Amino acid sequence: MTDLTSLTLAEARKGLADKTFTSLELTDAHLSAIEKARLLNAFVLETPDQARSMAREADAKLAKGEAGPLAGIPLGIKDLFATKGVRTTACSKILGNFVPTYESTVTSQLWRDGAVMLGKLNNDEFAMGSANETSCFGPVGNPWRREGNNTTLVPGGSSGGSASAVAALLCMGATATDTGGSIRQPAAFTATVGIKPTYGRCSRWGIVAFASSLDQAGPIARSVRDSAMLLRSMAGHDPKDTTSVDIAVPDYEAAIGKSVKGMKIGIPKEYRLDGMPAEIEKLWSEGAAWLKAAGAELVEVSLPHTKYALPAYYIVAPAEASSNLARYDGVRYGLREQGKSITELYENTRASGFGAEVRRRVMIGTYVLSAGYYDAYYLRAQKVRTLIKKDFEDCFAKGVDAILTPATPSAAFGIGEKGGADPVEMYLNDIFTVTVNMAGLPGIAVPSGKDAQGLPLGLQLIGRPFDEETLFSLGEVIEQAAGRFTPARWW
């Protein structure tokens, strides 16, 4: 029998339906792989007993013919999603050993459809980071390495644990969140597929908030088909989230293999940055050629406000973060440091509970929201955001079905190589992804090739609001042309 961990989610679903193996066998294979891969630090909490119990339940339902669409499929859950009775920390010391008494809507829908939870995955603290180096549990290792070089690389962030675990075959798929590129950038760094759905497509209820107007949950998986299967279960209206949109969830998997003939693909001229590596430029051209060969029409488009997206994002996101993180005060739950007064208790708790990057963003956010600076920074950034959204609307109004761009400005880099002296260097990793969050659009990252050192690179497709199906159809064209890549095992 093939090694069960090397199957795609779609192949595993077929194997379970055909009774080739059981969910318990599939789950045990992944639990064993997780034990052997602790060097990667992808999981911050393993739940083997719960996983086996859920797998037995799935096997019983499969035997009765009552199985849901994800019955028996082992998944990893980003530590930002509240899981009832299972520690949820957002990878921050300030939440301590917080155990929620409720389940996030997204994970409850995965369990409704029969999926199995293997454990909680590492992420940047409160999802603030582009490399998964800010977690209180330590950095995550990328299963990929440069050819002939043993330096451990970052998997991208903030969903680095999700991307690393999927790439290293530790789970068949993972939940992730994307505030400025936190699904798509790690997917590009690890040769996995990650989709950030349209804002409002997945419920945010029960997910630890970073920036409420930008956060969106989505899956990271091994193939375009697998990500379509996961998104179908994760998406849907939720009355507990006022930003959740009440429209039907289509069968995303049905979009796989659909013809893309006649589709108009926009190539934004503003994404051709000065000093962009030649290999990223080459990959972008190759991706465009693959879509053209499949019958799509390529058109140059303009997104004139792109250059303002990153600075505007790094005002809006920290402002919302400073507001959201005000609740972590040492009074109600999580870490509590002692103080002679309530003010001192707050100050001591927040000083020792938050890491350096979170403190930096809270300080920036508090500053831009303060009297005298609100109009100069926050209000202006929101106006820029409106213009960015309008740029995309103008493109789509001209009949463009999707926009093709690089996913990242480079391949993965070594742990500790960037952002030490200058945090802005790390923020530049989000240059191709933040516009999508600012405009609330769907975006997918698909593995598309490798750089000169053998590291994976990805391309990004940006779609119309609530038109994830087109992204899956186009993404599959790129996947078929580029092939699938897996890292050589070293851990």
VENWOGI-V956641 format. One record per pair of residues at least 4 apart in sequence whose C-alpha atoms are under 8 Angstrom apart, sorted by sequence separation. I is the first residue (numbers start at 0). J is the second residue. If there is no record, write none. Layout:
i = (I/I)
j = (J/J)
//
This chain:
i = (1/2/6/7/8/9/10/11/12/13/14/15/20/21/22/23/24/25/26/27/28/29/30/31/32/33/36/37/46/47/48/49/50/51/52/53/54/55/56/57/58/59/60/61/66/76/81/82/88/91/102/103/104/105/106/107/108/109/110/122/123/124/128/133/134/144/145/155/158/159/160/161/162/163/164/165/177/180/181/182/183/184/185/186/187/196/210/221/222/223/224/225/226/227/228/229/230/237/250/251/253/267/271/275/276/277/278/279/280/281/282/283/284/285/286/287/288/289/290/291/304/307/308/309/310/311/312/313/314/315/316/317/318/319/320/321/329/338/339/340/341/342/343/344/345/346/347/348/349/353/354/355/356/357/358/359/360/361/362/363/364/365/368/369/371/372/373/374/375/376/377/378/379/380/381/382/383/384/385/386/387/388/389/390/391/392/393/394/395/412/413/415/417/418/421/422/423/424/426/429/430/432/433/434/435/436/449/450/462/463/466/467/468/469/470/471/472/473/474/475/476/477/478/1/6/14/15/20/37/60/61/82/88/89/102/109/110/123/128/132/133/144/145/154/164/165/176/177/186/187/196/209/220/221/238/275/290/291/327/329/330/338/339/353/367/368/372/373/374/394/395/412/417/418/435/449/450/462/478/14/15/60/81/88/123/127/132/144/153/154/164/165/175/176/177/186/208/220/237/290/291/327/329/337/338/366/367/395/418/435/449/450/15/80/87/88/123/131/132/144/165/175/186/219/236/237/328/329/337/338/417/418/435/448/449/462/3/79/88/123/131/144/154/165/218/235/236/237/336/350/368/417/447/448/462/33/57/61/78/79/80/87/88/122/123/124/143/154/164/183/235/236/271/335/336/338/367/368/446/447/448/461/60/78/79/86/87/121/123/124/141/183/235/236/287/337/367/446/447/460/78/79/86/87/122/123/124/140/141/161/162/182/183/203/218/235/336/337/446/447/58/78/86/87/122/140/141/142/161/182/183/203/218/235/336/445/446/57/58/85/86/121/140/141/161/182/202/203/217/235/335/444/445/460/57/84/85/139/140/161/201/202/234/334/444/445/460/83/84/121/138/139/198/201/329/444/82/83/84/198/199/201/217/328/329/443/444/30/54/82/83/84/158/198/231/328/442/443/53/81/82/83/121/158/177/197/231/334/442/443/82/83/157/158/176/196/231/329/442/81/82/139/157/195/196/231/328/329/408/441/442/4/81/82/132/139/142/195/196/230/328/407/440/441/3/80/81/131/141/195/327/407/408/440/441/50/80/130/131/140/158/162/166/194/195/228/407/408/440/441/4/26/27/82/130/131/139/142/157/158/162/166/193/194/227/228/407/440/441/3/4/26/130/131/142/156/157/166/193/194/227/406/407/439/440/441/442/80/129/130/131/155/156/159/163/165/193/405/406/435/441/129/130/131/158/162/192/193/404/443/4/23/26/128/129/131/156/157/191/192/224/442/128/130/131/155/156/162/191/192/445/455/76/126/127/155/191/192/447/23/90/126/154/155/178/191/192/224/259/264/266/268/443/447/22/23/87/90/126/178/194/201/202/223/262/263/264/265/266/267/268/269/445/446/22/89/90/91/123/124/155/186/193/201/202/260/261/262/263/264/265/266/267/268/269/445/448/89/90/91/122/123/154/179/192/200/201/202/259/260/261/262/263/264/265/266/267/268/269/447/22/23/43/89/90/122/123/154/178/179/182/200/201/202/204/258/259/260/261/263/265/267/270/446/447/22/89/122/123/177/178/182/200/204/259/260/269/21/89/121/122/177/178/182/203/269/324/446/121/122/176/177/202/406/446/121/122/176/177/321/69/74/76/120/121/176/177/202/203/320/321/410/72/73/74/75/76/78/120/175/176/202/320/321/44/70/71/72/73/74/75/76/77/78/174/175/176/201/318/322/69/70/71/72/73/74/75/76/77/78/79/91/92/174/175/199/200/317/318/321/322/411/29/67/68/69/70/71/73/74/75/76/77/78/90/91/174/175/198/199/200/317/320/321/410/411/16/26/67/68/69/70/75/77/90/173/174/198/199/318/319/410/15/25/26/66/67/79/90/143/172/173/317/318/410/25/26/66/79/142/172/173/317/318/387/391/409/23/25/141/172/316/317/22/171/172/314/315/318/388/407/21/22/126/171/314/318/387/388/406/407/387/388/406/407/129/405/406/117/172/314/384/385/405/406/165/172/384/404/405/126/129/130/165/166/403/404/15/57/165/403/404/12/57/162/172/403/404/12/161/162/402/403/12/318/401/402/12/53/401/402/11/53/54/401/53/314/315/400/401/53/314/400/8/50/315/50/314/315/49/50/49/50/312/395/401/311/400/401/46/47/311/46/47/45/46/311/45/46/311/44/45/43/44/308/42/43/44/307/308/42/43/42/43/41/42/304/308/41/40/77/125/127/304/305/77/125/126/304/77/125/303/76/302/75/304/30/303/302/26/75/301/302/26/43/301/300/75/74/75/77/105/40/73/74/75/76/77/105/40/41/73/74/75/76/77/104/105/40/41/72/73/74/75/76/104/105/39/40/74/103/104/39/103/104/38/39/103/39/102/103/213/101/210/210/209/210/210/211/210/209/210/105/209/208/210/209/208/209/287/41/42/89/309/41/40/41/112/283/309/283/309/312/41/42/283/308/41/109/282/39/81/108/109/309/80/81/108/308/309/312/80/81/279/308/79/80/105/106/79/105/105/265/279/305/308/279/276/36/104/179/275/276/265/270/263/264/265/267/32/33/263/264/265/266/267/32/262/263/264/265/266/267/262/263/264/265/266/29/30/264/29/29/69/270/286/5/8/4/7/8/4/6/282/4/282/4/278/286/278/283/282/279/290/293/290/289/290/289/286/289/8/259/7/254/258/259/7/9/254/257/9/251/255/256/8/251/254/255/7/254/135/187/256/187/251/255/256/133/133/184/188/214/223/133/183/184/187/188/213/213/213/128/127/124/127/125/94/124/93/97/93/97/96/94/95/198/94/95/93/94/93/198/92/197/198/197/198/184/196/197/227/184/196/197/195/196/194/195/224/184/194/195/223/180/183/194/179/193/194/192/193/223/224/180/192/193/223/179/180/192/179/191/192/93/178/179/190/191/223/93/155/179/180/190/222/154/179/187/93/94/153/178/186/187/92/93/152/153/177/183/186/187/92/93/152/153/183/184/186/91/92/152/153/183/91/151/152/91/150/151/190/200/188/189/190/188/190/197/187/188/197/187/188/196/187/197/186/187/196/138/183/132/132/130/190/190/190/129/128/129/129/129/146/145/146/145/146/144/145/144/143/167/166/167/166/167/144/143/142/143/142/142/142/142/39/38/36/35)
j = (5/6/10/11/12/13/14/15/16/17/18/19/24/25/26/27/28/29/30/31/32/33/34/35/36/37/40/41/50/51/52/53/54/55/56/57/58/59/60/61/62/63/64/65/70/80/85/86/92/95/106/107/108/109/110/111/112/113/114/126/127/128/132/137/138/148/149/159/162/163/164/165/166/167/168/169/181/184/185/186/187/188/189/190/191/200/214/225/226/227/228/229/230/231/232/233/234/241/254/255/257/271/275/279/280/281/282/283/284/285/286/287/288/289/290/291/292/293/294/295/308/311/312/313/314/315/316/317/318/319/320/321/322/323/324/325/333/342/343/344/345/346/347/348/349/350/351/352/353/357/358/359/360/361/362/363/364/365/366/367/368/369/372/373/375/376/377/378/379/380/381/382/383/384/385/386/387/388/389/390/391/392/393/394/395/396/397/398/399/416/417/419/421/422/425/426/427/428/430/433/434/436/437/438/439/440/453/454/466/467/470/471/472/473/474/475/476/477/478/479/480/481/482/6/11/19/20/25/42/65/66/87/93/94/107/114/115/128/133/137/138/149/150/159/169/170/181/182/191/192/201/214/225/226/243/280/295/296/332/334/335/343/344/358/372/373/377/378/379/399/400/417/422/423/440/454/455/467/483/20/21/66/87/94/129/133/138/150/159/160/170/171/181/182/183/192/214/226/243/296/297/333/335/343/344/372/373/401/424/441/455/456/22/87/94/95/130/138/139/151/172/182/193/226/243/244/335/336/344/345/424/425/442/455/456/469/11/87/96/131/139/152/162/173/226/243/244/245/344/358/376/425/455/456/470/42/66/70/87/88/89/96/97/131/132/133/152/163/173/192/244/245/280/344/345/347/376/377/455/456/457/470/70/88/89/96/97/131/133/134/151/193/245/246/297/347/377/456/457/470/89/90/97/98/133/134/135/151/152/172/173/193/194/214/229/246/347/348/457/458/70/90/98/99/134/152/153/154/173/194/195/215/230/247/348/457/458/70/71/98/99/134/153/154/174/195/215/216/230/248/348/457/458/473/71/98/99/153/154/175/215/216/248/348/458/459/474/98/99/136/153/154/213/216/344/459/98/99/100/214/215/217/233/344/345/459/460/47/71/99/100/101/175/215/248/345/459/460/71/99/100/101/139/176/195/215/249/352/460/461/101/102/176/177/195/215/250/348/461/101/102/159/177/215/216/251/348/349/428/461/462/25/102/103/153/160/163/216/217/251/349/428/461/462/25/102/103/153/163/217/349/429/430/462/463/73/103/153/154/163/181/185/189/217/218/251/430/431/463/464/28/50/51/106/154/155/163/166/181/182/186/190/217/218/251/252/431/464/465/28/29/51/155/156/167/181/182/191/218/219/252/431/432/464/465/466/467/106/155/156/157/181/182/185/189/191/219/431/432/461/467/156/157/158/185/189/219/220/431/470/32/51/54/156/157/159/184/185/219/220/252/470/157/159/160/184/185/191/220/221/474/484/106/156/157/185/221/222/477/54/121/157/185/186/209/222/223/255/290/295/297/299/474/478/54/55/119/122/158/210/226/233/234/255/294/295/296/297/298/299/300/301/477/478/55/122/123/124/156/157/188/219/226/234/235/293/294/295/296/297/298/299/300/301/302/478/481/123/124/125/156/157/188/213/226/234/235/236/293/294/295/296/297/298/299/300/301/302/303/481/57/58/78/124/125/157/158/189/213/214/217/235/236/237/239/293/294/295/296/298/300/302/305/481/482/58/125/158/159/213/214/218/236/240/295/296/305/58/126/158/159/214/215/219/240/306/361/483/159/160/214/215/240/444/484/160/161/215/216/360/109/114/116/160/161/216/217/242/243/360/361/450/113/114/115/116/117/119/161/216/217/243/361/362/86/112/113/114/115/116/117/118/119/120/216/217/218/243/360/364/112/113/114/115/116/117/118/119/120/121/122/134/135/217/218/242/243/360/361/364/365/454/73/111/112/113/114/115/117/118/119/120/121/122/134/135/218/219/242/243/244/361/364/365/454/455/61/71/112/113/114/115/120/122/135/218/219/243/244/363/364/455/61/71/72/112/113/125/136/189/218/219/363/364/456/72/73/113/126/189/219/220/364/365/434/438/456/71/73/189/220/364/365/71/220/221/363/364/367/437/456/71/72/176/221/364/368/437/438/456/457/438/439/457/458/181/457/458/170/225/367/437/438/458/459/219/226/438/458/459/181/184/185/220/221/458/459/71/113/221/459/460/69/114/219/229/460/461/70/219/220/460/461/71/377/460/461/72/113/461/462/72/114/115/462/115/376/377/462/463/116/377/463/72/115/380/116/380/381/116/117/117/118/380/463/469/380/469/470/116/117/381/117/118/117/118/383/118/119/384/118/119/118/119/383/118/119/120/383/384/119/120/120/121/120/121/383/387/121/121/158/207/209/386/387/160/208/209/387/161/209/387/161/387/161/390/117/390/390/115/164/390/391/117/136/394/394/170/170/171/173/201/137/170/171/172/173/174/202/138/139/171/172/173/174/175/202/203/139/140/171/172/173/174/175/203/204/139/140/174/203/204/140/204/205/140/141/205/142/205/206/316/205/315/316/316/317/318/319/319/319/320/216/320/320/323/323/323/324/403/159/160/207/427/160/160/161/232/403/429/404/430/433/163/164/405/430/164/232/405/163/205/232/233/433/205/206/233/433/434/437/206/207/405/434/206/207/232/233/207/233/234/394/408/434/437/409/408/169/237/312/408/409/399/404/398/399/400/402/168/169/399/400/401/402/403/169/399/400/401/402/403/404/400/401/402/403/404/168/169/403/169/170/229/431/447/168/171/168/171/172/169/171/447/170/448/171/450/458/451/458/458/456/473/476/476/476/477/477/477/480/221/472/221/468/472/473/222/224/469/472/225/467/471/472/225/468/471/472/225/472/354/406/475/407/471/475/476/354/355/406/410/436/445/356/406/407/410/411/436/437/439/356/356/354/357/357/327/357/327/332/329/333/333/332/333/436/333/334/333/334/334/439/334/439/440/440/441/428/440/441/471/429/441/442/441/442/441/442/471/432/442/443/471/429/432/443/429/443/444/443/444/474/475/432/444/445/475/432/433/445/433/445/446/348/433/434/445/446/478/349/411/435/436/446/478/411/436/444/351/352/411/436/444/445/351/352/411/412/436/442/445/446/352/353/412/413/443/444/446/352/353/413/414/444/353/413/414/354/413/414/455/465/454/455/456/455/457/464/455/456/465/456/457/465/457/467/457/458/467/414/459/414/415/414/483/484/485/425/425/426/428/429/452/452/453/453/454/453/454/454/454/485/485/486/486/488/486/486/486/487/487/488/489/490/490/490/490/490)
//
